[in-house]
């Protein structure tokens, strides 16, 4: 029957709906065919308890669950849910047993396990969770270790300057994360007496930059609160285990995933369970080529059952696919199933789930930037850097003087020279040289830099205005600068004598009059090798 209900009522209703009421006519039809019998057996391996048994909703659901007032028309099968205690218990047991045997040895896990002070433990978890957003584990390990060595407590971080934070964060990308982390540490120290909030609700409400996921991770890992978490890895695991093929970014699916995570979390080991679910998605239930044979919950996975039934159907040359989904709303299309416009792709297997969301391409922008150097300055050659505004993209970081690109090269050079002179005084326009082009993609912007160079022969600016610095090359390499500026500097370095050769790997172009790749291109790989990450990591959304 099709009902017109609120999203919240819909989800509550499908949690309570008995299994026996679903698709009886279809199961009778399936029982008449041998192939359908075999597939139904495969689909029912994990069903071990009474059909009317349900799991009550946890009363301590995490804060931030969206409540949408608008109504939707939908008919959803409980096939996409965990409908009894046996399934939930089996999922918890299998996942935690696997995690105890296979979990990776990571510095933040060791620190959380060994630290007895709750505030220091929560701080250690907080730092790791913020760094791991949109960034691979292998990249984070070195940054996390250096961060905790420099600022082992909330009080240490609260006393640091934003310049120091940006300097250590340089190369990790998504720089607003470090700034918000320090803002949060200062609030805990100055307003909360140095005591971290203990629940997901208070963490999210009181700390700047802490969203629903981060709050749940801190609360469960550091304080043992039985609250579920949903990140990209968990989305993938849950969508495959329950064959959820609708858009995971939609409100309906997002609400359901958080509800499932809350239902599954082990109240005795919530932190380990949440880490295990994320670990499973990161190492076994991967986006491509998942290792289903190594999955500890494979017998509960509806996506895997569907793959097996499709294979069996093909081997028996059955007409049509066996009806194994057990998802048959009486009227209309189930809003949790894949839409009819996206048929099953046999080559993908379980990777048919979750449905890939369409991403808006990054907007394209252009900029002209110049490396201004004093090779004969007192104490050695120095390079001019200026500081970006305290808000917006790359807030507070240092960069070479830049201007937004104008259409013609003549006007571009004129505008750039004017910008340079505002920082360094009168400069010889004839010395401004075009060196090449660098393309760097941030999370939402594809930025093309037209790179120039200008060398001051024996000229020293009388004064340096606020917001500008002359740095040695050694100081430049340790300054709070973005990966994009390191690429720009590599182009400049490639045009200087005595630069060593390396491999060509980045999106850097040179003037067409040159026949060979610039040395800037050749040394880029060597220059950036210690910083594997970029300002645009390849996982889901994030934010400057």
C-alpha positions as a Python dict, from the first residue, in 0.01 Angstrom:
ca = {
    (1, 'X'): (0, 0, 0),
    (2, 'X'): (133, 343, -82),
    (3, 'X'): (121, 592, 203),
    (4, 'X'): (194, 960, 215),
    (5, 'X'): (399, 1009, 528),
    (6, 'X'): (685, 1213, 662),
    (7, 'X'): (1040, 1082, 617),
    (8, 'X'): (1074, 1023, 991),
    (9, 'X'): (747, 830, 1007),
    (10, 'X'): (847, 630, 701),
    (11, 'X'): (1173, 517, 854),
    (12, 'X'): (1007, 430, 1185),
    (13, 'X'): (742, 232, 1001),
    (14, 'X'): (982, 25, 795),
    (15, 'X'): (1181, -62, 1106),
    (16, 'X'): (868, -218, 1256),
    (17, 'X'): (717, -380, 946),
    (18, 'X'): (710, -762, 972),
    (19, 'X'): (900, -968, 720),
    (20, 'X'): (611, -1205, 668),
    (21, 'X'): (400, -933, 508),
    (22, 'X'): (639, -875, 220),
    (23, 'X'): (609, -1020, -127),
    (24, 'X'): (431, -1349, -44),
    (25, 'X'): (294, -1380, -394),
    (26, 'X'): (637, -1339, -547),
    (27, 'X'): (790, -1601, -314),
    (28, 'X'): (521, -1850, -419),
    (29, 'X'): (610, -1788, -778),
    (30, 'X'): (981, -1825, -702),
    (31, 'X'): (921, -2155, -523),
    (32, 'X'): (792, -2305, -846),
    (33, 'X'): (1125, -2272, -1019),
    (34, 'X'): (1437, -2464, -925),
    (35, 'X'): (1674, -2177, -998),
    (36, 'X'): (1472, -1943, -783),
    (37, 'X'): (1474, -2191, -499),
    (38, 'X'): (1853, -2200, -500),
    (39, 'X'): (1885, -1824, -509),
    (40, 'X'): (1630, -1782, -234),
    (41, 'X'): (1834, -2024, -23),
    (42, 'X'): (2144, -1815, -86),
    (43, 'X'): (1961, -1499, 13),
    (44, 'X'): (1827, -1650, 335),
    (45, 'X'): (2150, -1785, 482),
    (46, 'X'): (2180, -1500, 727),
    (47, 'X'): (1815, -1505, 840),
    (48, 'X'): (1806, -1704, 1162),
    (49, 'X'): (1534, -1557, 1384),
    (50, 'X'): (1161, -1514, 1394),
    (51, 'X'): (1020, -1295, 1116),
    (52, 'X'): (835, -1060, 1350),
    (53, 'X'): (1135, -986, 1574),
    (54, 'X'): (1266, -629, 1542),
    (55, 'X'): (1541, -417, 1692),
    (56, 'X'): (1419, -117, 1894),
    (57, 'X'): (1566, 217, 1807),
    (58, 'X'): (1844, 329, 2038),
    (59, 'X'): (1732, 615, 2256),
    (60, 'X'): (2073, 778, 2245),
    (61, 'X'): (2078, 854, 1876),
    (62, 'X'): (2352, 1095, 1773),
    (63, 'X'): (2276, 1462, 1747),
    (64, 'X'): (2217, 1628, 1416),
    (65, 'X'): (1974, 1382, 1254),
    (66, 'X'): (1790, 1595, 1002),
    (67, 'X'): (1415, 1610, 1040),
    (68, 'X'): (1253, 1705, 713),
    (69, 'X'): (904, 1851, 742),
    (70, 'X'): (812, 1789, 380),
    (71, 'X'): (629, 1470, 294),
    (72, 'X'): (727, 1210, 37),
    (73, 'X'): (538, 933, -136),
    (74, 'X'): (733, 610, -104),
    (75, 'X'): (702, 237, -52),
    (76, 'X'): (1017, 77, 91),
    (77, 'X'): (1091, -287, 167),
    (78, 'X'): (1245, -393, 501),
    (79, 'X'): (1481, -598, 285),
    (80, 'X'): (1717, -301, 317),
    (81, 'X'): (1717, -316, 698),
    (82, 'X'): (1853, -531, 979),
    (83, 'X'): (1527, -677, 1102),
    (84, 'X'): (1619, -898, 1397),
    (85, 'X'): (1868, -930, 1682),
    (86, 'X'): (2040, -1232, 1531),
    (87, 'X'): (2148, -1036, 1224),
    (88, 'X'): (2274, -746, 1433),
    (89, 'X'): (2459, -976, 1673),
    (90, 'X'): (2618, -1169, 1388),
    (91, 'X'): (2730, -848, 1219),
    (92, 'X'): (2885, -711, 1539),
    (93, 'X'): (3060, -1034, 1627),
    (94, 'X'): (3199, -1097, 1280),
    (95, 'X'): (3323, -743, 1234),
    (96, 'X'): (3487, -709, 1577),
    (97, 'X'): (3654, -1051, 1558),
    (98, 'X'): (3800, -956, 1221),
    (99, 'X'): (3913, -616, 1351),
    (100, 'X'): (4092, -770, 1649),
    (101, 'X'): (4293, -987, 1409),
    (102, 'X'): (4345, -754, 1113),
    (103, 'X'): (4345, -393, 1233),
    (104, 'X'): (4633, -175, 1121),
    (105, 'X'): (4884, -48, 1373),
    (106, 'X'): (4832, 329, 1356),
    (107, 'X'): (4979, 594, 1588),
    (108, 'X'): (4644, 750, 1686),
    (109, 'X'): (4505, 410, 1779),
    (110, 'X'): (4803, 337, 2001),
    (111, 'X'): (4771, 676, 2163),
    (112, 'X'): (4398, 636, 2230),
    (113, 'X'): (4452, 290, 2381),
    (114, 'X'): (4745, 390, 2603),
    (115, 'X'): (4628, 734, 2722),
    (116, 'X'): (4448, 728, 3058),
    (117, 'X'): (4368, 1099, 3071),
    (118, 'X'): (4031, 1136, 2898),
    (119, 'X'): (4093, 1491, 2775),
    (120, 'X'): (4427, 1400, 2620),
    (121, 'X'): (4275, 1087, 2468),
    (122, 'X'): (3988, 1285, 2316),
    (123, 'X'): (4232, 1545, 2183),
    (124, 'X'): (4443, 1275, 2017),
    (125, 'X'): (4135, 1125, 1852),
    (126, 'X'): (4015, 1469, 1746),
    (127, 'X'): (4342, 1553, 1572),
    (128, 'X'): (4349, 1223, 1385),
    (129, 'X'): (3988, 1245, 1272),
    (130, 'X'): (4031, 1598, 1139),
    (131, 'X'): (4348, 1506, 951),
    (132, 'X'): (4192, 1192, 806),
    (133, 'X'): (3904, 1384, 649),
    (134, 'X'): (3953, 1361, 271),
    (135, 'X'): (4313, 1244, 320),
    (136, 'X'): (4467, 898, 295),
    (137, 'X'): (4602, 722, 603),
    (138, 'X'): (4952, 686, 460),
    (139, 'X'): (4976, 1062, 414),
    (140, 'X'): (4841, 1147, 758),
    (141, 'X'): (5078, 931, 966),
    (142, 'X'): (5379, 1162, 938),
    (143, 'X'): (5175, 1480, 988),
    (144, 'X'): (4999, 1335, 1292),
    (145, 'X'): (5325, 1225, 1452),
    (146, 'X'): (5488, 1566, 1409),
    (147, 'X'): (5174, 1745, 1529),
    (148, 'X'): (5149, 1544, 1852),
    (149, 'X'): (5520, 1586, 1918),
    (150, 'X'): (5489, 1962, 1883),
    (151, 'X'): (5152, 2005, 2058),
    (152, 'X'): (5083, 1699, 2278),
    (153, 'X'): (4796, 1865, 2469),
    (154, 'X'): (4504, 2097, 2406),
    (155, 'X'): (4683, 2365, 2605),
    (156, 'X'): (4990, 2340, 2380),
    (157, 'X'): (4782, 2382, 2065),
    (158, 'X'): (4580, 2667, 2214),
    (159, 'X'): (4902, 2857, 2279),
    (160, 'X'): (5036, 2816, 1926),
    (161, 'X'): (5008, 3081, 1657),
    (162, 'X'): (4808, 3034, 1339),
    (163, 'X'): (5133, 3076, 1149),
    (164, 'X'): (5280, 2774, 1327),
    (165, 'X'): (4967, 2569, 1262),
    (166, 'X'): (4966, 2655, 892),
    (167, 'X'): (5337, 2583, 868),
    (168, 'X'): (5301, 2230, 1005),
    (169, 'X'): (4984, 2169, 801),
    (170, 'X'): (5148, 2283, 475),
    (171, 'X'): (5111, 2016, 208),
    (172, 'X'): (4827, 1829, 381),
    (173, 'X'): (4558, 2025, 199),
    (174, 'X'): (4220, 2163, 307),
    (175, 'X'): (4394, 2415, 531),
    (176, 'X'): (4083, 2540, 705),
    (177, 'X'): (4084, 2212, 902),
    (178, 'X'): (4396, 2308, 1094),
    (179, 'X'): (4265, 2656, 1166),
    (180, 'X'): (3935, 2524, 1301),
    (181, 'X'): (4112, 2262, 1507),
    (182, 'X'): (4311, 2532, 1681),
    (183, 'X'): (4000, 2746, 1729),
    (184, 'X'): (3834, 2451, 1896),
    (185, 'X'): (4132, 2388, 2124),
    (186, 'X'): (4129, 2749, 2236),
    (187, 'X'): (3760, 2732, 2315),
    (188, 'X'): (3808, 2418, 2527),
    (189, 'X'): (4094, 2580, 2718),
    (190, 'X'): (3950, 2930, 2756),
    (191, 'X'): (3577, 2859, 2793),
    (192, 'X'): (3542, 2497, 2905),
    (193, 'X'): (3817, 2482, 3163),
    (194, 'X'): (4030, 2248, 2952),
    (195, 'X'): (3767, 1972, 2964),
    (196, 'X'): (3646, 1818, 2639),
    (197, 'X'): (3269, 1760, 2602),
    (198, 'X'): (3192, 1390, 2648),
    (199, 'X'): (2893, 1330, 2419),
    (200, 'X'): (2843, 1354, 2046),
    (201, 'X'): (2568, 1611, 2095),
    (202, 'X'): (2777, 1848, 2309),
    (203, 'X'): (3089, 1802, 2099),
    (204, 'X'): (2902, 1903, 1786),
    (205, 'X'): (2722, 2190, 1956),
    (206, 'X'): (3017, 2343, 2142),
    (207, 'X'): (3323, 2295, 1923),
    (208, 'X'): (3376, 2491, 1598),
    (209, 'X'): (3436, 2279, 1293),
    (210, 'X'): (3316, 1957, 1460),
    (211, 'X'): (3039, 1798, 1257),
    (212, 'X'): (2823, 1496, 1318),
    (213, 'X'): (3078, 1237, 1206),
    (214, 'X'): (3374, 1383, 1399),
    (215, 'X'): (3162, 1426, 1711),
    (216, 'X'): (3050, 1064, 1696),
    (217, 'X'): (3402, 938, 1641),
    (218, 'X'): (3542, 1129, 1940),
    (219, 'X'): (3252, 1035, 2166),
    (220, 'X'): (3268, 664, 2083),
    (221, 'X'): (3647, 615, 2069),
    (222, 'X'): (3753, 842, 2354),
    (223, 'X'): (3453, 829, 2588),
    (224, 'X'): (3282, 500, 2500),
    (225, 'X'): (2947, 650, 2400),
    (226, 'X'): (2739, 403, 2197),
    (227, 'X'): (2688, 629, 1899),
    (228, 'X'): (2724, 530, 1537),
    (229, 'X'): (2926, 713, 1271),
    (230, 'X'): (2891, 739, 895),
    (231, 'X'): (3180, 835, 670),
    (232, 'X'): (3253, 743, 309),
    (233, 'X'): (3379, 397, 403),
    (234, 'X'): (3076, 321, 619),
    (235, 'X'): (2841, 442, 345),
    (236, 'X'): (2997, 193, 106),
    (237, 'X'): (2981, -97, 354),
    (238, 'X'): (2619, -37, 453),
    (239, 'X'): (2497, 24, 98),
    (240, 'X'): (2645, -308, -11),
    (241, 'X'): (2543, -510, 293),
    (242, 'X'): (2182, -393, 256),
    (243, 'X'): (2177, -345, -125),
    (244, 'X'): (2092, 24, -105),
    (245, 'X'): (2120, 152, -460),
    (246, 'X'): (1959, 494, -429),
    (247, 'X'): (2167, 810, -421),
    (248, 'X'): (2356, 798, -86),
    (249, 'X'): (2368, 1177, -71),
    (250, 'X'): (1988, 1203, -72),
    (251, 'X'): (1815, 1295, 253),
    (252, 'X'): (1620, 969, 272),
    (253, 'X'): (1925, 744, 225),
    (254, 'X'): (2145, 956, 451),
    (255, 'X'): (1893, 934, 732),
    (256, 'X'): (1861, 559, 689),
    (257, 'X'): (2240, 505, 691),
    (258, 'X'): (2277, 696, 1016),
    (259, 'X'): (1991, 494, 1163),
    (260, 'X'): (2154, 167, 1057),
    (261, 'X'): (2490, 276, 1200),
    (262, 'X'): (2324, 358, 1531),
    (263, 'X'): (2141, 26, 1533),
    (264, 'X'): (2456, -176, 1463),
    (265, 'X'): (2710, -7, 1692),
    (266, 'X'): (2820, -241, 1971),
    (267, 'X'): (2733, -82, 2309),
    (268, 'X'): (3017, -273, 2477),
    (269, 'X'): (3285, -162, 2226),
    (270, 'X'): (3148, 137, 2035),
    (271, 'X'): (3484, 290, 1949),
    (272, 'X'): (3630, -36, 1822),
    (273, 'X'): (3314, -111, 1626),
    (274, 'X'): (3315, 226, 1449),
    (275, 'X'): (3683, 194, 1366),
    (276, 'X'): (3624, -161, 1244),
    (277, 'X'): (3346, -50, 1009),
    (278, 'X'): (3569, 220, 864),
    (279, 'X'): (3863, -21, 844),
    (280, 'X'): (3651, -272, 654),
    (281, 'X'): (3557, -10, 397),
    (282, 'X'): (3915, 112, 364),
    (283, 'X'): (4090, -225, 328),
    (284, 'X'): (3836, -490, 214),
    (285, 'X'): (3510, -334, 92),
    (286, 'X'): (3697, -93, -133),
    (287, 'X'): (3545, 117, -414),
    (288, 'X'): (3698, -98, -688),
    (289, 'X'): (3797, -464, -673),
    (290, 'X'): (3664, -535, -322),
    (291, 'X'): (3801, -846, -148),
    (292, 'X'): (3468, -1015, -81),
    (293, 'X'): (3627, -1350, 6),
    (294, 'X'): (3803, -1181, 300),
    (295, 'X'): (3497, -998, 428),
    (296, 'X'): (3389, -1100, 780),
    (297, 'X'): (3023, -1018, 709),
    (298, 'X'): (2995, -1164, 359),
    (299, 'X'): (2710, -1396, 462),
    (300, 'X'): (2504, -1091, 557),
    (301, 'X'): (2581, -900, 238),
    (302, 'X'): (2283, -860, 7),
    (303, 'X'): (2502, -727, -274),
    (304, 'X'): (2713, -1044, -265),
    (305, 'X'): (2400, -1259, -258),
    (306, 'X'): (2275, -1082, -566),
    (307, 'X'): (2606, -1144, -745),
    (308, 'X'): (2587, -1514, -661),
    (309, 'X'): (2230, -1538, -783),
    (310, 'X'): (2312, -1357, -1106),
    (311, 'X'): (2598, -1600, -1161),
    (312, 'X'): (2376, -1899, -1088),
    (313, 'X'): (2107, -1763, -1317),
    (314, 'X'): (2356, -1725, -1602),
    (315, 'X'): (2502, -2075, -1550),
    (316, 'X'): (2156, -2235, -1567),
    (317, 'X'): (2050, -2027, -1867),
    (318, 'X'): (1734, -1919, -1692),
    (319, 'X'): (1500, -1685, -1871),
    (320, 'X'): (1529, -1356, -1685),
    (321, 'X'): (1688, -1293, -1350),
    (322, 'X'): (1565, -1476, -1040),
    (323, 'X'): (1366, -1255, -812),
    (324, 'X'): (1602, -1257, -515),
    (325, 'X'): (1586, -898, -397),
    (326, 'X'): (1275, -955, -189),
    (327, 'X'): (1206, -588, -238),
    (328, 'X'): (859, -552, -383),
    (329, 'X'): (654, -256, -269),
    (330, 'X'): (289, -308, -348),
    (331, 'X'): (282, 12, -548),
    (332, 'X'): (557, 217, -709),
    (333, 'X'): (934, 201, -709),
    (334, 'X'): (1128, 141, -387),
    (335, 'X'): (1324, 456, -313),
    (336, 'X'): (1617, 257, -172),
    (337, 'X'): (1664, 33, -476),
    (338, 'X'): (1867, 136, -781),
    (339, 'X'): (1650, 336, -1022),
    (340, 'X'): (1531, 157, -1337),
    (341, 'X'): (1752, 388, -1542),
    (342, 'X'): (2062, 221, -1393),
    (343, 'X'): (2045, -153, -1470),
    (344, 'X'): (2273, -409, -1305),
    (345, 'X'): (2627, -416, -1446),
    (346, 'X'): (2753, -774, -1429),
    (347, 'X'): (3116, -664, -1463),
    (348, 'X'): (3100, -455, -1145),
    (349, 'X'): (2960, -716, -910),
    (350, 'X'): (2909, -575, -559),
    (351, 'X'): (3060, -248, -681),
    (352, 'X'): (2719, -174, -832),
    (353, 'X'): (2660, -39, -481),
    (354, 'X'): (2661, 236, -372),
    (355, 'X'): (2526, 446, -654),
    (356, 'X'): (2781, 697, -776),
    (357, 'X'): (2671, 1053, -716),
    (358, 'X'): (2725, 1312, -984),
    (359, 'X'): (2984, 1572, -894),
    (360, 'X'): (2988, 1926, -1014),
    (361, 'X'): (3317, 1993, -1195),
    (362, 'X'): (3544, 2248, -1028),
    (363, 'X'): (3514, 2600, -1161),
    (364, 'X'): (3812, 2724, -1359),
    (365, 'X'): (4010, 3031, -1259),
    (366, 'X'): (4336, 3185, -1377),
    (367, 'X'): (4602, 3383, -1199),
    (368, 'X'): (4934, 3544, -1282),
    (369, 'X'): (5205, 3505, -1018),
    (370, 'X'): (5567, 3610, -995),
    (371, 'X'): (5870, 3480, -808),
    (372, 'X'): (6061, 3796, -710),
    (373, 'X'): (6415, 3722, -592),
    (374, 'X'): (6711, 3921, -460),
    (375, 'X'): (7006, 3692, -540),
    (376, 'X'): (7262, 3930, -385),
    (377, 'X'): (7076, 4021, -68),
    (378, 'X'): (7268, 4039, 258),
    (379, 'X'): (7284, 3691, 408),
    (380, 'X'): (7202, 3514, 82),
    (381, 'X'): (6938, 3515, -187),
    (382, 'X'): (6587, 3600, -71),
    (383, 'X'): (6239, 3554, -217),
    (384, 'X'): (5934, 3772, -161),
    (385, 'X'): (5620, 3612, -14),
    (386, 'X'): (5295, 3781, 79),
    (387, 'X'): (5021, 3655, 310),
    (388, 'X'): (4673, 3566, 190),
    (389, 'X'): (4364, 3704, 368),
    (390, 'X'): (4249, 3536, 688),
    (391, 'X'): (3932, 3405, 521),
    (392, 'X'): (3859, 3216, 203),
    (393, 'X'): (4074, 2978, 1),
    (394, 'X'): (4415, 2905, 161),
    (395, 'X'): (4341, 3155, 438),
    (396, 'X'): (4650, 3287, 615),
    (397, 'X'): (4900, 3101, 397),
    (398, 'X'): (5192, 3265, 217),
    (399, 'X'): (5227, 3291, -160),
    (400, 'X'): (5411, 3472, -435),
    (401, 'X'): (5253, 3805, -535),
    (402, 'X'): (4961, 3727, -765),
    (403, 'X'): (4677, 3890, -956),
    (404, 'X'): (4362, 3756, -1115),
    (405, 'X'): (4431, 3688, -1479),
    (406, 'X'): (4324, 3949, -1735),
    (407, 'X'): (4256, 3867, -2103),
    (408, 'X'): (4562, 4006, -2281),
    (409, 'X'): (4922, 3927, -2195),
    (410, 'X'): (5014, 4298, -2211),
    (411, 'X'): (4755, 4393, -1952),
    (412, 'X'): (4844, 4083, -1751),
    (413, 'X'): (5208, 4187, -1724),
    (414, 'X'): (5110, 4542, -1637),
    (415, 'X'): (4872, 4433, -1361),
    (416, 'X'): (5126, 4190, -1217),
    (417, 'X'): (5403, 4450, -1219),
    (418, 'X'): (5176, 4693, -1037),
    (419, 'X'): (5106, 4429, -771),
    (420, 'X'): (5478, 4361, -730),
    (421, 'X'): (5557, 4728, -693),
    (422, 'X'): (5295, 4765, -420),
    (423, 'X'): (5501, 4523, -212),
    (424, 'X'): (5858, 4593, -320),
    (425, 'X'): (5869, 4947, -460),
    (426, 'X'): (5980, 5053, -812),
    (427, 'X'): (6086, 4759, -1028),
    (428, 'X'): (6230, 4728, -1381),
    (429, 'X'): (5945, 4618, -1607),
    (430, 'X'): (6182, 4484, -1872),
    (431, 'X'): (6315, 4219, -1630),
    (432, 'X'): (5977, 4047, -1588),
    (433, 'X'): (6005, 3708, -1762),
    (434, 'X'): (5730, 3462, -1850),
    (435, 'X'): (5836, 3111, -1741),
    (436, 'X'): (5547, 2874, -1791),
    (437, 'X'): (5215, 2752, -1657),
    (438, 'X'): (5102, 2545, -1357),
    (439, 'X'): (4758, 2387, -1318),
    (440, 'X'): (4651, 2293, -966),
    (441, 'X'): (4310, 2156, -864),
    (442, 'X'): (4167, 2234, -524),
    (443, 'X'): (3847, 2075, -396),
    (444, 'X'): (3622, 2310, -593),
    (445, 'X'): (3856, 2524, -808),
    (446, 'X'): (4083, 2436, -1099),
    (447, 'X'): (4337, 2717, -1087),
    (448, 'X'): (4584, 2789, -1368),
    (449, 'X'): (4889, 2995, -1271),
    (450, 'X'): (5080, 3190, -1535),
    (451, 'X'): (5426, 3193, -1382),
    (452, 'X'): (5668, 3486, -1412),
    (453, 'X'): (6009, 3555, -1265),
    (454, 'X'): (6189, 3878, -1182),
    (455, 'X'): (6540, 3912, -1045),
    (456, 'X'): (6657, 4224, -862),
    (457, 'X'): (7017, 4300, -950),
    (458, 'X'): (7165, 4469, -650),
    (459, 'X'): (6836, 4636, -555),
    (460, 'X'): (6707, 4619, -200),
    (461, 'X'): (6364, 4760, -106),
    (462, 'X'): (6387, 5028, 157),
    (463, 'X'): (6094, 4893, 359),
    (464, 'X'): (5876, 4582, 355),
    (465, 'X'): (5507, 4652, 422),
    (466, 'X'): (5304, 4443, 667),
    (467, 'X'): (5194, 4113, 519),
    (468, 'X'): (5514, 4059, 319),
    (469, 'X'): (5837, 3874, 394),
    (470, 'X'): (6171, 3816, 228),
    (471, 'X'): (6274, 3455, 291),
    (472, 'X'): (6581, 3251, 212),
    (473, 'X'): (6531, 2939, 3),
    (474, 'X'): (6571, 2726, 315),
    (475, 'X'): (6304, 2928, 495),
    (476, 'X'): (6078, 2901, 194),
    (477, 'X'): (6081, 2520, 206),
    (478, 'X'): (5957, 2520, 569),
    (479, 'X'): (5713, 2812, 542),
    (480, 'X'): (5333, 2788, 554),
    (481, 'X'): (5281, 2766, 179),
    (482, 'X'): (5050, 2555, -35),
    (483, 'X'): (5149, 2275, -268),
    (484, 'X'): (5049, 2499, -559),
    (485, 'X'): (5315, 2754, -462),
    (486, 'X'): (5574, 2475, -442),
    (487, 'X'): (5485, 2382, -799),
    (488, 'X'): (5522, 2746, -905),
    (489, 'X'): (5863, 2765, -740),
    (490, 'X'): (5971, 2449, -924),
    (491, 'X'): (5899, 2620, -1255),
    (492, 'X'): (6112, 2914, -1143),
    (493, 'X'): (6389, 2683, -1021),
    (494, 'X'): (6389, 2507, -1357),
    (495, 'X'): (6499, 2826, -1525),
    (496, 'X'): (6791, 2882, -1288),
    (497, 'X'): (7141, 2745, -1363),
    (498, 'X'): (7267, 2442, -1173),
    (499, 'X'): (6930, 2280, -1105),
    (500, 'X'): (6946, 1902, -1081),
    (501, 'X'): (6726, 1686, -1302),
    (502, 'X'): (6436, 1474, -1185),
    (503, 'X'): (6132, 1306, -1335),
    (504, 'X'): (5845, 1478, -1509),
    (505, 'X'): (5511, 1433, -1334),
    (506, 'X'): (5310, 1751, -1282),
    (507, 'X'): (5080, 1960, -1494),
    (508, 'X'): (5334, 2224, -1587),
    (509, 'X'): (5380, 2377, -1929),
    (510, 'X'): (5647, 2602, -2071),
    (511, 'X'): (5656, 2866, -2346),
    (512, 'X'): (5614, 2709, -2690),
    (513, 'X'): (5952, 2845, -2805),
    (514, 'X'): (6131, 2585, -2592),
    (515, 'X'): (6168, 2238, -2743),
    (516, 'X'): (6249, 2045, -2424),
    (517, 'X'): (6057, 2021, -2096),
    (518, 'X'): (6170, 2282, -1847),
    (519, 'X'): (6388, 2180, -1558),
    (520, 'X'): (6099, 2293, -1337),
    (521, 'X'): (5899, 2003, -1472),
    (522, 'X'): (6190, 1767, -1427),
    (523, 'X'): (6264, 1852, -1063),
    (524, 'X'): (5901, 1874, -953),
    (525, 'X'): (5879, 1508, -852),
    (526, 'X'): (6198, 1529, -647),
    (527, 'X'): (6088, 1853, -482),
    (528, 'X'): (5744, 1725, -381),
    (529, 'X'): (5834, 1365, -296),
    (530, 'X'): (5820, 1418, 85),
    (531, 'X'): (5466, 1556, 42),
    (532, 'X'): (5272, 1287, -139),
    (533, 'X'): (4939, 1458, -76),
    (534, 'X'): (4798, 1748, -270),
    (535, 'X'): (4549, 2019, -191),
    (536, 'X'): (4283, 1811, -363),
    (537, 'X'): (4275, 1459, -215),
    (538, 'X'): (4084, 1203, -416),
    (539, 'X'): (3808, 1105, -165),
    (540, 'X'): (3465, 1274, -110),
    (541, 'X'): (3377, 1625, -35),
    (542, 'X'): (3548, 1867, 199),
    (543, 'X'): (3594, 2221, 237),
    (544, 'X'): (3790, 2531, 244),
}
